Amino acid sequence: MRVLAVDDEAPALDDLVYLLRSDPRIGEVSGVRDGAAALRALDRALAADRPFDAVFLDVRMPGLDGIVLGRLLAQFATPPRLVYVTAHEEHAVQAFEIQAADYLLKPVRPERLAETVRRITDDTAPPPPEPEPLAVELSGVTRFVQPGEVHYIEAQGDYARLHTASGSHLVRIPLTALEDRWRDAGLLRIHRSHLVAVQHITELRLDSGRCTVVVAGNELPVSRRHTRELRDRLLRRDRP
């Protein structure tokens, strides 16, 4: 991730640049002392096809202040993420009106800055590639099943049966191979014989130490070794 730091006070800028460079998730940090210099640096980066991913900037600066600069950056076709680093609390509402990613108060605590960098890194990371569909044969017709259509998958020896809203399909692929292939599509191993689509789970049942889930009206067993991971995934899914 490439970052631009903007602060008219040299000690504050040096401290911020030092903290940002100490974070292994950041590959390059540049520092400038005012808004006009920031615009020039951003323009050079765009011309070189190496745009900044984020700008950390103060609010009160001579000339082009941080709020005005932030509004200008928000007009970019692909704006960098904005993080305000300031000693003044009263500009937070304006900052978030222009969709700033965060608003940090000086002196910046390293752990607070690290949390901000984590959030920005997650936001700017490219999305994972779409999992490939699977070809199935049905009455002489080849149909491509998208992973999002699958409710759950059942192992049947060296084969696997895909259960979807429109029916089931038997494919000659082991369950472990499908687990690897569609891991990023939200399919989770819950048992040696089953993968389930987490988004299609409607109930989690616990009875006398036995755990099951209900998917598309079918109750499926959850082995003890997979229960904790399943509960964690469901909690993350349902957390606001």
Secondary structure as UniProt FT lines:
FT   STRAND          2..6
FT   HELIX           10..21
FT   TURN            24..25
FT   STRAND          28..32
FT   HELIX           35..47
FT   TURN            48..49
FT   STRAND          54..57
FT   HELIX           66..74
FT   STRAND          81..86
FT   HELIX           89..91
FT   HELIX           92..97
FT   TURN            98..99
FT   STRAND          102..105
FT   HELIX           110..124
FT   STRAND          134..138
FT   TURN            139..140
FT   STRAND          141..145
FT   HELIX           147..149
FT   STRAND          150..156
FT   TURN            157..158
FT   STRAND          159..164
FT   TURN            165..166
FT   STRAND          167..171
FT   HELIX           175..181
FT   HELIX           183..185
FT   STRAND          187..191
FT   TURN            192..193
FT   STRAND          194..197
FT   HELIX           198..200
FT   STRAND          201..207
FT   TURN            208..209
FT   STRAND          210..215
FT   TURN            216..217
FT   STRAND          218..222
FT   HELIX           224..238
//
